[in-house]
Amino acid sequence: MVYCADDAGATRLGTSDVACSTISYGESENADLRIDQIDLKASSSSARVMWRGRAVGHLELLVPGHHNLLNAAACIAMGLSLDMPIHQLLEGLHSFRGAGRRFELKATEHGIRIIDDYGHHPTEITVTLNAARRYAGEGRVLVIFQPHRYSRTQAFMDDFAMSLDLADDVTLLEIYAASEKPIHGISSSLIAEKMSKGHFIPNFVAASERVIELAKPGDVIITLGAGDVNSLAPIIAEGLQRRFA
């Protein structure tokens, strides 16, 4: 089992009496595979790799975000435990260009970048928006968010509001049910009410038009959520083409 030594819950599990071998990774000094000297850039990230107290290489990723460095560290830990050569692991990870719907660049129109991301939990959203802030540079981060499931929205209402307020502006669509029945009184509008930068616009067309008119060159627009919000990315791109034609 490969677990993150930086996470208290994962560490409790990894150090418990489990019927398998365990390997830890992370920034913790106690991790078997440790990363340090971390450098986070707008569209890339890098770190030194330590394996059981010894420096074994330098990790360079062509995708942004601290979370991607940790994911890569987990891969390296697994690979080294299987006696794979470190240079092959580092080369393979350097060739990684990202996964679909994970901070995926869908289009660039007149200096405005449109990103799609599957993040639908407050922790994921925080990670995504922190990466987006570096990616945007001096530009703004504009989000269209579609909550996923009524039960999740109800359970994490305050956390959603806090994480989404990391953006410069957030347009909230109505909740994507994902086979759940509606819960009386639970709506995306409740998240917007708890935010300083939230705007509840349940209509897809109206939400797209709002962001199209709001965006300026240098901004980053993110369609965020696990439902069908990703369908708005090409619509926004076409709208920006018309606006700046």
C-alpha positions in Angstrom: 0.0 0.0 0.0 1.3 3.4 -1.0 0.0 6.2 1.3 0.7 9.9 1.8 2.7 10.6 4.9 1.5 14.2 4.9 -2.1 13.2 5.6 -3.0 12.2 9.2 -5.8 9.8 8.1 -3.7 8.0 5.5 -0.8 7.8 8.0 -3.0 6.2 10.6 -4.1 3.6 8.0 -0.6 3.1 6.6 1.0 2.5 10.0 -1.7 0.3 11.3 -1.6 -3.5 11.3 -2.4 -4.1 7.6 -1.8 -7.4 5.8 0.5 -5.9 3.2 3.8 -4.0 2.8 3.5 -0.2 3.0 5.4 2.7 1.4 4.9 6.4 2.3 5.4 9.5 0.2 5.1 13.2 0.7 7.0 16.2 2.1 7.2 14.7 5.6 10.6 13.9 6.9 9.4 10.5 7.8 8.3 9.6 4.2 10.0 6.8 2.3 9.8 8.9 -0.8 10.2 12.5 0.0 10.0 15.6 -2.2 11.5 18.9 -1.3 12.9 22.1 -3.0 9.5 22.4 -4.5 9.1 25.0 -7.3 5.5 25.8 -8.5 5.2 27.7 -11.8 2.2 28.8 -13.8 2.2 25.8 -16.1 4.8 23.5 -14.6 6.2 22.2 -11.3 9.3 20.5 -10.0 11.0 19.1 -6.9 14.0 17.1 -5.6 13.3 13.4 -5.0 14.6 11.7 -1.9 14.3 7.9 -1.5 14.8 6.7 2.1 17.1 9.6 2.9 19.1 9.8 -0.3 18.7 12.2 -3.2 17.9 10.2 -6.3 16.9 12.8 -8.9 14.9 15.9 -9.9 11.3 15.7 -10.8 10.0 18.0 -13.5 6.4 18.0 -14.6 4.8 19.9 -17.5 1.6 20.3 -15.5 1.0 22.9 -12.7 0.0 22.3 -9.1 1.4 21.0 -5.8 -1.2 18.1 -6.0 0.4 16.9 -9.2 3.8 16.7 -7.6 2.4 14.6 -4.8 0.6 12.3 -7.3 3.9 11.9 -9.1 5.7 11.2 -5.9 3.2 8.4 -5.2 4.0 6.9 -8.7 7.8 7.1 -8.0 7.4 5.5 -4.6 5.5 2.6 -6.2 8.0 2.3 -9.1 11.1 2.3 -6.8 9.5 -0.3 -4.6 9.2 -2.5 -7.7 12.9 -1.9 -8.6 12.2 0.3 -11.6 15.0 2.6 -12.6 14.6 6.1 -11.3 15.6 7.7 -14.6 12.8 5.9 -16.4 10.2 7.0 -13.8 11.3 10.6 -14.1 11.4 10.6 -17.9 7.9 9.0 -18.0 6.4 11.6 -15.6 8.1 14.4 -17.5 6.2 13.3 -20.6 2.8 13.5 -18.9 0.6 16.2 -20.3 -2.3 15.9 -17.9 -5.6 13.9 -17.8 -8.9 14.8 -19.4 -11.1 17.1 -17.3 -8.2 17.8 -14.9 -7.1 21.4 -15.4 -7.5 20.7 -19.1 -7.0 23.6 -21.5 -9.9 23.6 -23.9 -9.3 26.8 -25.8 -7.6 30.2 -25.9 -9.4 33.1 -27.4 -7.9 36.6 -27.5 -5.7 35.9 -24.6 -8.5 34.4 -22.5 -7.8 30.8 -21.5 -10.6 28.4 -21.0 -10.0 25.5 -18.6 -12.2 22.5 -17.7 -11.8 20.7 -14.4 -13.7 17.8 -12.8 -13.2 19.1 -9.2 -16.4 18.7 -7.3 -15.3 18.5 -3.6 -14.1 21.5 -1.6 -10.6 20.2 -1.2 -10.3 19.5 -4.9 -11.6 23.0 -5.7 -9.1 24.6 -3.4 -6.3 22.8 -5.1 -7.6 23.7 -8.5 -8.1 27.4 -7.8 -4.7 27.7 -6.1 -3.1 26.3 -9.3 -5.3 28.6 -11.4 -4.2 31.6 -9.5 -0.6 30.9 -10.5 -1.6 30.0 -14.0 -3.5 33.3 -14.4 -0.6 35.5 -13.3 -2.0 39.0 -13.3 -5.3 37.9 -14.9 -8.4 37.0 -13.0 -9.8 33.6 -12.3 -13.5 33.4 -13.4 -15.4 30.2 -12.5 -18.6 28.6 -13.6 -19.3 25.9 -10.9 -21.9 23.2 -11.0 -22.3 21.3 -7.7 -22.6 17.6 -7.9 -25.3 15.8 -5.9 -27.7 17.3 -3.4 -26.4 15.3 -0.5 -22.8 16.5 -1.1 -24.0 20.1 -1.5 -25.9 19.9 1.8 -23.0 18.3 3.7 -20.3 20.7 2.5 -22.2 24.0 1.9 -19.9 26.2 4.0 -16.7 24.5 2.7 -17.9 25.0 -0.9 -18.4 28.7 -0.3 -15.0 29.1 1.3 -13.1 27.3 -1.4 -14.9 29.0 -4.3 -14.2 32.4 -2.9 -10.6 31.9 -3.8 -11.7 32.8 -7.4 -12.2 36.4 -8.5 -15.8 35.7 -9.6 -18.0 32.6 -9.5 -21.2 31.8 -11.4 -23.1 29.0 -9.8 -25.3 26.7 -11.8 -28.0 24.6 -10.2 -27.0 21.3 -8.7 -26.4 18.3 -11.0 -28.5 15.5 -9.4 -26.4 12.5 -10.6 -29.4 10.1 -10.0 -30.3 11.6 -6.6 -33.7 13.0 -5.8 -33.8 16.7 -4.9 -33.5 17.5 -1.2 -36.1 20.1 -0.2 -34.5 23.5 0.4 -31.1 22.5 -1.0 -29.9 24.7 -3.9 -26.7 26.2 -5.3 -28.2 29.6 -4.4 -27.4 28.8 -0.7 -23.7 28.5 -1.6 -23.9 31.9 -3.4 -25.5 33.5 -0.4 -22.6 32.5 1.8 -20.0 33.8 -0.7 -18.6 37.3 -1.3 -18.0 36.6 -5.0 -20.8 34.2 -5.8 -23.7 34.7 -8.3 -26.5 32.1 -8.7 -27.5 31.8 -12.4 -29.0 28.4 -13.0 -29.6 28.9 -16.8 -26.6 27.6 -18.9 -27.0 30.2 -21.6 -27.3 33.1 -19.2 -24.3 31.8 -17.2 -22.2 31.5 -20.3 -23.2 34.9 -21.6 -22.3 36.5 -18.2 -18.8 35.1 -18.2 -18.3 35.9 -21.9 -19.1 39.6 -21.2 -17.1 39.7 -18.0 -13.8 38.2 -19.4 -10.8 40.3 -20.4 -7.5 39.3 -22.1 -5.3 37.6 -19.5 -8.2 36.1 -17.6 -8.7 32.3 -17.0 -12.2 30.9 -17.2 -12.8 27.5 -15.5 -15.8 25.3 -16.0 -15.8 23.3 -12.8 -17.7 20.3 -11.6 -18.4 16.6 -12.3 -21.7 17.1 -14.1 -22.2 18.5 -17.6 -20.8 21.9 -17.0 -17.9 21.0 -19.4 -20.3 21.4 -22.2 -20.1 25.2 -21.8 -16.4 25.4 -22.7 -16.9 25.4 -26.5 -19.9 27.7 -26.1 -17.8 30.2 -24.2 -15.0 29.9 -26.8 -17.4 30.7 -29.6 -18.9 33.6 -27.7 -15.5 35.1 -27.1 -14.8 34.8 -30.8 -17.9 36.7 -31.6 -17.4 39.3 -28.9 -13.8 40.2 -30.0 -14.4 39.8 -33.8 
